């Protein structure tokens, strides 16, 4: 059964630095990925034929690349098997959705963001003012904290974003001395409820967390205005954090004291963001940053025919998460076997995903469980450690 993922998560600009950033990302990623995904076939002494793909088993029938439901119950999962060296960015019409646009949302044309709380004077910022200040923010990945095998891990996507740094927005107001944290809220009123979702979108961050993450208010994805279901006209993006913290339809920002109580959304997603299960957790400051650990996932298994009809398999996948990409990714096809270094690894920058591939020659027909791990005890990998991203295939 699909565990309910979090509610919100979620034109190339003229600025030369942003364009250069995007070019560097795409050139490095595509170049490395092309070498990664094509190298196994290139190494063979004779040409190989791709006979097809081996499906993952035991994952249910949740549809991919298909929008289902509406409002609080709206979902869309990305078909990760379609990723390729030249398709690393996710178009808006395929980007995953956990909650659709509220039917009661006011018109975007009249949108304002109220900045208030522990400030000398509240400020209402018109959308037009933020759009004038918007600048390229780079390529960033969002993952729903409820991403799971039941949805084929498709609540995961990457896009190029344009927006305004949250710190820049906060610089418009004069905080009072007790202001220590910032509450970001989004419009979330729906006519029809959903049993797997609780309305109300808000998260409280430490000012140091805003600064360290490079949080920004996004106005565009992949060079186009935000789609309604992706937060039009304004959404928060917290790079490196689970999507539940990247609030959509932002209409309120408040400075609060250090002892501010946690929000309902923070409470609801405590388990999925790996919060401590012991001790009191009533204040926002009791929460650890909802950051994504380094993770890796197989997304496609190709069946290949080589010289003399010899059959082998090429597992292709992605790696993402963490402040820096892992350098020691290992793979195994049986929980009792030791990890083997992944053969071909693309370059990642810690903000989005990279591609990898590994050749597999099963010793016999049967069911194989593909597990990955970071072979570095200094790197925290909570989901990988529990086999969260493991997938299984059946070799006939």
Buried (B, 14 or more C-beta within 10 A) or exposed (E): EBBBBBBBBBEBBEEEEBEEBBEEBBEBBBEBBBBBBEBBBEEBEEEBEEEEBBEBEEBEEBBBEEBEBBBBBBBBBBBBBEBBBEEBBBEBEBBBBBBBBBEEBEEBEEBBBBBBBBBEEEBEBEBEBBBEBBBBBBBBBBBBBBBBBBBBBBBBBBBBBBBBBBBBBBEEBEBEEEBBBBBBBBBBEBEEEBEBBBBBBBBBBBBEBBBBBBBBBBBBBBBEBBBBBBBBBBBBBBBBBBBBBBBBBBBBBBBBBEEBBBBEBBBBBBEBBBBEEEEEBEBBBBBEBBBBBBBBBBBBBBBBBBEEEEEBBBBBBBBBBBEEBBEEBBBBBBEEEEBEEBBBBBBBBBBBBBBBBBBBEBEEEEEBBBBBBBBBEEBBBEBBEEEBBBBBBEBE
